[in-house]
Amino acid sequence: MGILSWIFLGLVVGALAKWIMPGDDPGGIFVTILIGIAGAFVGGFIGSFLGMGTVTGFNLGSLAMAIGGALLLLFGYRKFKSRA
């Protein structure tokens, strides 16, 4: 996927993760996009490590893994920010 596709996927995944796990997070839309993009990478890494496949494009399995990774990162981000 190209960089624009990753940014779009990150926006969608970040927004879905924020919708699933609402809360007051600093950073706004840019942090949401970055968490979504990083979540796609984390979800793909964990999925491939567990033998479930990788994030290959815009399909349901890739989207689910990316959302899972974004939720994991959003949870960690909130825990880190609450300590600071």
N, C-alpha and C positions, 0 to 999 in steps of 0.2 A: 504494500500500500504506500502511496505517496504521502508526503508530509501534510498536505491539506486533508487527506482522508483521515490521518491520525488525529489531526486537530478536530475535525468534525466528529469522529468517533469519541474523542475525549470530551467534547462538549456534551454529546448525547449521554455518554456513560456518567460523566460528572453530574449532570442534571438528574439523571435517574437515581444515582446514589444519594444525592441530596434530597430527592423526593422520598426515597425509602427511609432515609435516616435524617429527618429534618432537625434543624437546630441553628443556633446563632454561631456562625463561623466567620472569623475575620478573613479578609482577602478578596471576597467577592467573586466575580465570574472568572477572573484569571486563575485564581487558586483552584476553583472548581474544575476548569479545563485541565490544569496541570495534574490535579489528583486523578481526573479521568484518564488522561494519557498514561500516567504512571501506573494506574490501576489496570489498564489494558496490558502493559508489560508484565506486571506482577501476576495478574490472572493467567496470562499465557505461560509464564515461567512455572507457576504452581501446577497448572493444568498439564503441561508437558512433563513435568517431574512425576506427577501421579499417573501418567499414561492416558490422560483424557483428551489429548489433542492440544492444538495451539490456537492462538488468535490469528486467523488467516484472512479475515475480511468481514463484511457485513452479513453474518448469518447468526442464527439464534444461539448456537453453542458458543461462538466467539463473543457475542454480546453478553451472554450469561457469565462467562469467565471474566470478562473485562469488568462487569458490574461487581462481581465478587471481589476482585482485586481492588477496585475503587472503594468499596465499602470497608475493606480491611484497612486501606490507607487512610480513609476518612476517620475511622475509629482511632487509629494510631495518632493522627494529626490532632484530634480533639484531646486525647489523653496527654499528648506532649504540650499542647497549648495551655491546658488547665494547670499543669505543674509550673509553668513559667510565670 
